[in-house]
Amino acid sequence: MPLLTDDHVPYLARLSEADRVALTTAGTELRYPARTVVLTKGEPSSHVLLVREGWLKVTDDSRNGYESLLALRGPGDVIGESAALHGTPRSASVTTLEPVKAVVIAADRFTAFLDARPEAARRLMAVLTDRMRAGDRKRLELAACSVRERLARLLLELAENHGERVPEGVRIRVPLTQQEIAGAVGSSRESVTRLLRNLRERGCVTTHRQALVVVRPEVLRRMGGSA
């Protein structure tokens, strides 16, 4: 079960060529350094971001300071669309994980694009529906699965959808820290560190500085209950 994304088809890839051109030329292209907050929870909504390059995380903080990693967004994804469409404050924060290139589109231009192109509006509704289903599944996993199971499923999902083949196995391209992995599985950094250490000792994964390689996916599948 995916924890962070659903069918992994970003909004831009769902559009016709004409709609893609219209959307990508509707705003201004900007570059953001790694580890930069680009949208802040609670702030007014005046624009959306269309990601062209790089990865970002969507997070929410609890009262005790714990940061939950709600989703990953990458090339082709649109971010901030719900708040912009409804004129409401941002419901979560968004931070770059690496250098990012994105098109910044004013909310009124984004809504005008959707009004003029009904098929693009329907495609956006499909994206929002997929995200809601992914959120529902994540809540179910948090309630029904152990941290060990959730971590195994997360690593498999990241390797399958955000991985590249290397001599050791499959390297996860998204540069997540152990704290961010903990936020994705609803656990503490200490627990995730212990579990990753155990996986390293068993030869299931190798870890480097902000890089993780899945070596034995079959073991992770058994751990996650999907073997």
Sequence and secondary structure as in RCSB ss.txt:
>XXXX:A:sequence
MPLLTDDHVPYLARLSEADRVALTTAGTELRYPARTVVLTKGEPSSHVLLVREGWLKVTDDSRNGYESLLALRGP
GDVIGESAALHGTPRSASVTTLEPVKAVVIAADRFTAFLDARPEAARRLMAVLTDRMRAGDRKRLELAACSVRER
LARLLLELAENHGERVPEGVRIRVPLTQQEIAGAVGSSRESVTRLLRNLRERGCVTTHRQALVVVRPEVLRRMGG
SA
>XXXX:A:secstr
  SS SS   HHHHS HHHHHHHHTSSEEEEE TT EEE TTS   EEEEEEES EEEEEE TTS EEEEEEE T
T EESHHHHHHT   SSEEEESS EEEEEEEHHHHHHHHHH HHHHHHHHHHHHHHHHHHHHHHHHHHHS HHHH
HHHHHHHHHHHHEEEETTEEEE S   HHHHHHHHTS HHHHHHHHHHHHHTTSEEEETTEEEES HHHHHHHHT
  
